[in-house]
Amino acid sequence: MTIQNGLNGQLRVASDKSITHRAIILGALAVGVTRIIHPLLSADTWQTIHAVEQLGVSVEVTEDQALIITSPGALAIRSNHFQQPLQFDFGNSGTTTRLMIGVLAGLGIPATITGDASLTRRPMNRIVGLLTEYGAEIQTTDGHLPVTIRSGITADAINETLAVPSAQVKTSLMLAGLSAGISVVIFDDFKTRNHTENMLSSFGVAIDCQAEMIFVAGDQQLVATTVTVPADMSAAAFWLVGATLQPHSDVVLADVNVNETRSGILTVLRRMGANITLTHERTQNGEPIADIRVTSAEILIGTTIAGMEVPTMIDELPILALALAVAQGDSRVLDASELRIKESNRIVTVTKTLQAFGAQINETPDGFVIAGVDQLQVPNQPLVDYDDHRIAMLQAVAKLLTSNVKLREEIGTIAVSYPDFYKDLAVLIDD
């Protein structure tokens, strides 16, 4: 697969992974039958499906790839006395792990959780430490997996101020409270992803969000509903950057989640000189979505990304670094140390990947320093994807910008978040 005349056409990219995870878990905690339309069925989200099935929840995949979740609800699950501690292996899915730790601690279900080599390197203390403060008996292995939950939270309420900009920690605490039937108050000065807050009202949960404060009253029963999952900004990001950089490109990405906590990449690319417009803007299950059109940019100007911008594009920073690498002038990414605890140490792996393409990029403790180059070059050695889906997709898009490069359509680790990546690329190349 090679590119000749830019990227052109219309796509609906992979559905939002974060929202799919949350919809599955909330559907499992709700009483009744929940229907999830356009879910992302990837390696990671299958881990969440298998997790709720172990709680006695039924999950069916329909012919049109919707999910039908049938559950007796959190109270019934909490009242069920499991004969033995449950055993979970969540593979590579950090979201499944952190959210389910909160659910299991709230339900009071003894369990042991492990994962693959990559997942066992990722820190779990940031959520386990908080849950133990509320009475849960949970043990980690030097702050990592395997994690053993012996008993659930005993506190009458959860009241917490986030110490790190992590929507997973925030959501885990909310799920713990909902599962235990107690009130939750969280102060989120970082304004992290608010998908859980947006979705809860669809499940009949009263939630009060005022400025940085989130309040969920206790003893609320979730009620089954229908959730339609929008397209994922982190998947769209690869084509946003690819079409911006590739001459003669004109791409429309349909139904993309443009939640302000996730759309920082749009702001930054526009600031650099990208041609991006939003049409058909609407709201769906509390989430703002739109169709996004992107055309080739003649010139991009380097920029600095720092502070509160970073959480709004943390998953998109690897592919955005590619745009910075060919922009005119110098760029910096600051305050992004969170990248070091993703599927790989993305500060290291992004740096090594782009250096292999001839980019002038160096790592810093919390990001990158980048001097733009006019043209990338073909790597002179085989690339390593570090078992990281976003690094693998970054490499594929970077190859499009070099001459005489044939892409190998090996889905591999990309299946974690975007199983149809190469199919979608073929659409844009062959249109």
C-alpha positions in Angstrom: 0.0 0.0 0.0 1.6 3.3 -1.1 0.2 6.8 -1.5 0.1 8.7 -4.8 -2.3 11.6 -4.7 -2.9 12.6 -1.0 -5.6 11.4 1.3 -9.1 11.9 0.1 -12.6 10.8 1.1 -14.9 10.4 4.0 -14.6 8.1 7.0 -16.3 7.2 10.2 -13.2 6.3 12.2 -13.1 3.8 15.1 -15.7 4.5 17.8 -14.6 6.2 21.1 -12.7 3.7 23.3 -13.1 5.7 26.5 -16.9 6.0 26.0 -17.3 2.3 25.0 -15.5 1.2 28.2 -17.8 3.4 30.4 -21.0 2.4 28.6 -20.3 -1.3 29.1 -19.5 -0.8 32.8 -22.5 1.5 33.5 -24.7 -0.9 31.5 -23.5 -3.7 33.8 -24.4 -1.7 36.9 -27.8 -0.7 35.6 -31.0 -2.6 36.0 -32.5 -3.8 32.8 -31.3 -4.1 29.2 -28.8 -1.5 27.9 -28.1 -1.2 24.1 -24.8 0.3 23.0 -24.8 1.4 19.3 -21.5 1.7 17.4 -19.3 0.4 20.3 -15.6 0.0 19.7 -15.1 -3.8 19.6 -11.3 -3.9 20.1 -8.9 -5.9 22.2 -9.1 -3.4 25.1 -12.9 -3.2 25.1 -13.3 -6.9 24.9 -11.4 -7.1 28.2 -14.2 -4.9 29.8 -16.9 -7.1 28.3 -15.3 -10.2 29.7 -14.9 -8.4 33.1 -18.6 -7.6 33.5 -19.6 -11.1 32.3 -17.6 -12.5 35.2 -20.0 -10.5 37.5 -22.9 -12.4 36.1 -23.9 -9.8 33.5 -25.0 -11.0 30.0 -23.4 -9.3 27.0 -24.6 -10.1 23.5 -23.1 -8.8 20.2 -25.8 -8.4 17.6 -25.4 -8.9 13.8 -25.1 -5.1 13.4 -22.3 -5.0 16.0 -24.3 -3.4 18.7 -24.0 -4.6 22.3 -27.0 -5.8 24.4 -26.2 -5.8 28.1 -28.7 -7.5 30.5 -28.0 -6.9 34.2 -29.8 -7.2 37.5 -28.0 -4.0 38.6 -25.4 -3.1 41.1 -27.4 -3.9 44.2 -28.1 -7.5 43.1 -24.5 -8.0 42.1 -23.3 -6.6 45.4 -25.7 -9.0 47.2 -24.3 -12.0 45.3 -21.9 -14.1 47.4 -19.2 -15.3 45.1 -17.8 -18.7 46.2 -14.2 -17.9 45.3 -12.3 -14.7 44.6 -12.7 -13.8 41.0 -9.6 -14.0 38.7 -9.1 -11.3 36.0 -6.5 -11.0 33.3 -7.0 -7.7 31.6 -4.3 -8.1 29.0 -3.1 -4.6 27.9 -6.1 -2.6 29.0 -5.2 0.0 31.6 -8.7 1.6 31.4 -10.4 -1.8 32.1 -8.1 -2.3 35.0 -8.4 1.0 36.8 -12.1 1.3 36.3 -12.8 -2.3 37.4 -10.7 -1.9 40.5 -13.1 0.9 41.5 -16.2 -1.2 40.6 -15.0 -4.3 42.5 -14.0 -2.3 45.5 -17.4 -0.7 45.6 -19.2 -4.0 45.2 -17.0 -5.6 47.8 -16.1 -8.6 45.5 -12.8 -10.3 46.3 -10.7 -10.6 43.2 -7.2 -10.9 41.8 -6.3 -8.8 38.8 -3.3 -9.2 36.5 -2.4 -8.4 32.9 0.3 -8.6 30.2 3.9 -7.5 30.6 3.1 -4.0 29.5 0.2 -3.5 31.9 2.1 -4.9 34.9 4.6 -2.1 34.4 1.9 0.6 34.7 1.3 2.2 38.2 -1.8 1.2 40.1 -1.2 3.0 43.4 -2.8 6.2 42.4 -6.2 4.6 42.5 -5.5 1.7 45.0 -4.1 4.2 47.5 -7.3 6.3 47.4 -9.7 3.3 47.7 -7.8 2.0 50.7 -8.3 5.3 52.4 -12.1 4.6 52.2 -11.8 1.2 53.9 -11.0 -1.2 51.0 -8.4 -3.9 51.7 -6.4 -4.0 48.5 -2.8 -5.1 47.9 -0.6 -4.3 45.0 2.8 -5.8 43.9 5.1 -2.9 44.6 2.4 -0.5 43.3 1.7 -2.6 40.2 -0.2 -5.7 39.1 -1.1 -8.2 40.3 -3.6 -6.5 42.5 -5.6 -8.4 45.2 -8.9 -7.1 46.5 -9.8 -8.7 49.7 -12.7 -6.5 50.8 -14.6 -3.4 49.7 -14.9 0.2 50.8 -16.6 0.8 54.1 -16.8 4.6 54.2 -20.1 6.4 54.1 -19.0 8.7 51.4 -16.1 9.5 49.1 -14.7 13.0 49.1 -11.6 13.6 47.1 -9.5 16.2 45.3 -7.7 14.8 42.3 -3.9 15.0 42.8 -3.1 14.0 39.2 -4.9 14.8 35.9 -6.4 11.4 35.5 -9.9 10.8 34.3 -9.4 7.1 35.0 -8.8 7.8 38.7 -11.8 10.2 38.8 -14.1 7.6 37.1 -12.9 4.8 39.2 -13.9 6.7 42.4 -17.3 7.5 40.9 -17.8 3.9 39.9 -16.8 2.8 43.4 -19.3 5.1 45.0 -22.1 4.1 42.6 -21.3 0.4 43.1 -21.3 0.8 46.9 -24.4 3.1 47.0 -22.6 6.0 48.7 -22.2 9.7 47.8 -19.2 10.9 45.9 -17.7 14.4 45.9 -14.7 15.0 43.6 -12.9 18.2 42.9 -11.2 18.1 39.5 -9.1 21.2 39.1 -7.5 19.6 36.0 -10.8 19.4 34.1 -10.1 15.9 32.9 -12.3 13.9 30.5 -15.9 14.2 31.6 -17.4 11.3 29.6 -18.6 9.5 32.8 -20.3 12.7 34.1 -22.0 13.2 30.7 -23.2 9.6 30.4 -24.5 9.2 33.9 -27.7 11.3 33.3 -28.5 8.9 30.4 -28.6 6.1 33.0 -30.9 8.1 35.3 -28.3 9.2 37.8 -28.6 12.7 39.2 -25.2 14.4 39.1 -24.3 18.0 40.0 -21.3 19.5 38.2 -20.4 23.0 39.3 -17.0 24.4 38.2 -14.4 21.9 39.4 -16.8 20.1 41.8 -18.7 16.8 40.9 -21.4 15.5 43.3 -23.2 12.2 42.9 -25.7 11.4 45.7 -25.7 8.0 47.2 -28.3 5.2 46.9 -29.0 5.9 43.3 -30.1 3.0 41.0 -28.8 3.1 37.5 -31.5 2.4 34.9 -30.8 0.7 31.5 -30.7 3.0 28.5 -29.4 3.3 24.9 -26.0 4.8 24.3 -24.7 5.7 20.9 -20.9 5.9 20.8 -19.3 8.7 18.7 -16.1 8.3 16.7 -12.9 8.6 18.7 -10.8 11.8 18.5 -7.7 9.8 19.2 -8.4 7.7 16.1 -9.4 10.7 14.0 -6.1 12.4 15.0 -4.0 10.2 12.7 -6.0 11.4 9.7 -6.1 15.0 10.9 -2.4 15.1 10.9 -1.9 12.8 7.9 -4.2 15.0 5.7 -2.7 18.2 7.0 0.8 17.1 6.1 0.1 15.2 2.9 -0.3 17.4 -0.2 -3.5 17.2 -2.2 -5.6 15.9 0.7 -9.2 16.5 1.5 -10.7 14.3 4.2 -14.1 14.4 6.1 -14.3 12.5 9.4 -17.9 11.9 10.4 -19.4 11.8 13.9 -16.3 12.7 15.9 -16.4 13.4 19.6 -15.4 17.1 19.9 -15.7 17.2 23.7 -13.5 20.1 24.9 -11.7 17.8 27.2 -10.6 15.8 24.2 -10.3 18.2 21.3 -7.1 20.0 22.2 -5.5 18.7 19.0 -7.9 20.7 16.9 -6.9 23.9 18.7 -3.2 23.2 18.4 -3.3 22.2 14.7 -5.3 25.3 13.8 -2.8 27.4 15.8 -0.1 25.9 13.7 -1.9 26.7 10.4 -4.0 23.6 9.7 -7.2 23.9 7.6 -9.8 22.3 9.8 -13.6 23.1 9.9 -16.4 21.6 11.9 -19.9 21.0 10.4 -23.2 19.3 11.6 -22.4 20.0 15.2 -24.9 18.3 17.6 -25.1 16.6 21.1 -25.6 12.9 21.6 -25.8 11.2 25.1 -24.4 14.4 26.6 -21.4 14.5 24.2 -20.8 17.1 21.6 -20.0 15.6 18.2 -19.4 17.0 14.7 -18.1 16.2 11.2 -14.5 17.4 10.7 -13.1 18.4 7.4 -9.3 18.8 7.0 -7.4 19.8 3.9 -3.7 20.0 3.2 -1.8 22.9 4.8 0.8 24.8 2.9 2.9 25.7 5.9 2.8 24.7 9.6 4.4 26.8 12.3 5.9 25.3 15.4 4.3 25.9 18.8 4.5 25.2 22.5 2.0 22.8 24.2 1.9 23.1 28.0 -0.2 23.3 31.1 -4.0 22.7 30.9 -3.8 22.0 27.2 -1.9 18.8 27.7 -4.7 16.7 29.3 -7.0 17.6 26.4 -4.7 15.8 23.9 -2.6 13.4 26.0 -3.4 10.4 23.7 -2.9 12.5 20.6 0.5 13.9 21.5 2.4 11.1 19.7 0.9 11.8 16.3 0.9 15.6 17.0 4.6 15.3 17.5 4.9 14.3 13.9 3.3 17.5 12.8 5.6 19.5 15.1 8.6 17.6 13.6 8.0 19.1 10.1 6.7 22.5 11.2 8.8 25.6 10.7 10.7 26.7 13.7 11.0 25.2 17.2 8.4 23.5 19.2 8.1 22.3 22.8 5.8 19.9 24.7 5.9 20.5 28.4 3.9 19.1 31.4 3.4 15.8 29.7 5.1 13.4 32.1 1.9 11.3 32.0 3.2 10.0 28.7 5.8 7.9 30.5 3.2 5.6 32.0 1.2 4.7 29.0 1.4 1.4 27.1 5.0 2.4 26.5 7.1 5.3 27.8 5.8 7.5 25.0 8.3 10.3 25.7 11.1 7.7 24.9 9.3 5.8 22.1 8.0 8.8 20.3 11.5 10.3 20.4 13.2 7.2 19.1 10.5 6.7 16.4 10.7 10.2 15.0 14.5 10.3 15.2 14.5 7.2 13.0 12.7 9.3 10.4 15.3 12.0 10.6 13.3 14.4 12.9 15.2 16.7 15.2 13.5 15.8 18.4 14.9 15.2 21.9 13.2 14.1 25.1 12.9 16.1 28.2 11.7 14.9 31.6 8.1 16.0 30.8 8.0 16.1 27.0 9.9 17.0 23.9 12.1 19.7 22.3 11.6 19.7 18.5 13.3 21.7 15.7 11.3 21.4 12.5 12.9 19.7 9.4 11.8 20.2 5.8 11.5 16.5 4.9 11.5 13.2 6.8 13.6 10.4 5.5 13.1 6.6 5.2 14.4 4.9 8.3 17.6 2.9 7.6 16.7 0.2 10.2 13.5 -1.8 10.9 11.1 0.0 13.2 10.0 -1.3 16.6 6.4 -0.5 17.7 7.2 -1.2 21.4 3.9 -3.1 21.7 2.1 0.3 21.7 -0.8 0.8 19.3 -0.3 4.6 19.0 3.4 4.2 18.2 2.5 1.7 15.5 0.0 4.0 13.9 2.4 7.0 14.2 4.9 5.0 12.3 2.4 4.2 9.5 1.4 7.8 9.0 5.1 9.0 9.1 5.9 6.5 6.4 3.3 8.2 4.1 5.4 11.3 4.2 8.6 9.6 3.0 9.2 8.5 -0.6 8.9 5.0 -2.0 7.6 3.4 1.2 5.3 0.4 1.0 3.2 -0.1 4.1 2.8 -3.6 5.5 -0.8 -4.1 6.6 0.1 -5.8 9.9 -2.7 -4.9 12.4 -0.8 -6.4 15.4 -1.0 -4.1 18.4 -3.1 -1.6 16.5 -6.1 -3.9 17.3 -6.0 -2.5 20.8 -7.9 0.7 19.7 -8.3 0.8 15.9 -8.8 -2.6 14.3 -9.8 -1.1 10.9 -6.9 1.3 10.7 -5.4 -0.1 7.4 -8.9 -0.6 5.9 -9.6 3.1 6.5 -6.2 4.1 5.2 -7.0 2.2 2.0 -10.3 4.1 1.6 -8.4 7.4 1.8 -5.7 6.4 -0.6 -7.9 4.7 -3.1 -10.8 7.3 -3.1 
